[in-house]
Amino acid sequence: MGAKESSLLSAEQLEDYAELTYLTKWEILLIMEKFLPLEPDEIRKDLHRRIPNRKIMEAFPQLKFNPFRDRIFEVFSSGGDTRCSFEDVLDLFSVMSDRCPHRVKAAWAFRVFDVDNDRQISADDIVALCDRLVGTDPGLHRDEKACIAEVILEEMDLQKNGSLGEFDFIHAIAKVPEFHHSFSFRP
C-alpha cells in the first residue's frame, strides 16, 4: 500500500475507526486504498465526500455482483441516496466482517431484506427476495414463490401476524448456522 493512501488517515482516525467498527486497521487501510482512486482529489480535500454507488461497485466487485446491491446501498447510505461516504463504506464492510456479532448482522440483514421499508418482512418482501436470488426469467412461478413465502412465514413468524418483525427475524436467523458466513464478504 502506498504512503499516499495511508497518510490520508491520521493515526488517531485509524485508531478511532478500528475501535468503532469490526474491522482491523489493515482492512480499513485496504478499503481506503480502493476508495481513494474513485475521486482522489475530492476525497483528499474532504474525507466525507459522497461517491456515486456505481463507482463504488467498480472498486468493490463483491457489491457489483450482489443481487441485493441496491438494497445494501439504500440501507448503508447515510444520506439515503445513491451515494456513499468513506464512513458509509466502512460501516458496510464492518457489518459484513466475520468479526461482526451474529445479532448485529441479523439486524442489518433485516433492513436489507425489508424491501418495502415498512419494518416488516411480508410475503411480498419474500417474493421480491426470491426474484433477486433466482431471477425473473424464467425464475420461479408465482405460486412457487407464494408457497416459499408461506413456508418461511409459518416457520419464522412467532407472533403469527403474517409478517416478520425484526425480533422474529433475528430470533429465526440465530438458528441458521450458514447465515453468518453467507452475509459476509471481505474488502
Salt bridges, closest charged atoms under 4 A:
GLU15 OE1 - LYS25 NZ 2.51
GLU27 OE1 - ARG99 NH2 2.17
GLU39 OE1 - ARG49 NE 2.65
GLU39 OE2 - LYS55 NZ 2.89
GLU58 OE2 - LYS64 NZ 3.27
ASP70 OD1 - ARG132 NH1 2.53
GLU74 OE2 - ARG71 NH1 3.10
ASP81 OD1 - ARG50 NH2 2.61
ASP88 OD2 - ARG50 NH1 3.04
ASP98 OD2 - ARG186 NH2 3.12
ASP131 OD1 - LYS145 NZ 2.74
